[in-house]
Amino acid sequence: MTGSGGDQRRRATGKINVKTYDPTPYDQSAEGPTLSRIHVVEDFSGDIAGEGVATFLQTTRAEDEASFVGVERVEGSVGGRSGTFVLQDQGSLKGSTVSGTWFVIPGSGTGDLIGLRGEGGFTADLGQRADITLDYWFE
């Protein structure tokens, strides 16, 4: 199904439950930040339902401060429409709070999610459940 629905924007809300959080440093130096690759598997519930698999690249500036970027494929449904799509994320860690923004990579939707576009964000305790939003529409 192609993107029917025009430019009408909707807000999806929900939760993410982290199933796997596996950080692996790939560059450490005596001075400067540590660079890590983090593999994450998570369940989405709410207006977005399904499973996501992500890889994040993180720069740790201090013991409890970091910045990250990542991509995540989500397989499931958005607003009752099924398929897959890819999110591009960026955010930060301060203390034990993770916050960030994301957007749907244009052209990444499959199945009933072809034409999906959107942007939103998330907040969470590190490695725990996140509150999420996605303002979305179909091209």
Buried (B, 14 or more C-beta within 10 A) or exposed (E): EEBEBEEEEBEBEBBBEBEEBEBEEEEEEEEEBBBBBBEBBBBBBBBBBBEBBBEBBBBBBEEEEBBBBBBBBBBBBBBEBBBBBBBBBBBBBEEEEBEBEBBBBEEBBBBBBBBBBBBBBBEBEEBEBBEBBBBBBBB
